[in-house]
Amino acid sequence: MGRWEPDARGRMIRAAVELFAERGFEQTTAGDIAERAGVTERTFFRHFADKREVLFDGSKTMVQTAYEAILAAPAELSPLDAALAGIVAGGSLLGEIRDHSVRRSQIIAANPSLQERELLKLAAMTETIAEALRARGIGEPTASLAAHSAVTVFHVAFARWISATEPPSFAGCVAEAADALRALI
């Protein structure tokens, strides 16, 4: 595969996930990923800061989608429901890549440094959701509580979605987890 072939970024993501699953995260280098994807190591580093970032590539897009959906949500929604609308919108991007999400999750679960990175990404998602809620005029501590609750719902829904043999829609998993949260109150 030559460097001129299309979708170098996608090829590198697929190659990384394959190699991490085959060899383990620690045993795979950026050079290994580049070689498998048919690109140079320099090309790899033009796209990704390090090999961890391959696994977290879509995070910014998902969080930005959630942010925009929260701002666009109907004004009459409660802060939690507006945050959940953002979670559903951001999570809808996962529907097309469920197999990748399952493999990615397994790779992260097997590596403590990746688990830490995942928690940092979830914390950033929480802050962005709280920021969107504040932009809607929601004060504190309500904005932070709604954001943390929505990200917890996301986390629980994601675990259900990737573990299901016959996966329901991601939105259905979010609704189920949100109902369970509301039942606690």
Secondary structure as UniProt FT lines:
FT   TURN            3..4
FT   HELIX           8..23
FT   TURN            26..27
FT   HELIX           30..37
FT   HELIX           41..47
FT   HELIX           51..54
FT   TURN            55..58
FT   HELIX           59..72
FT   TURN            75..76
FT   HELIX           79..91
FT   HELIX           92..97
FT   HELIX           98..109
FT   HELIX           112..135
FT   TURN            136..137
FT   TURN            140..141
FT   HELIX           142..163
FT   HELIX           170..184
//
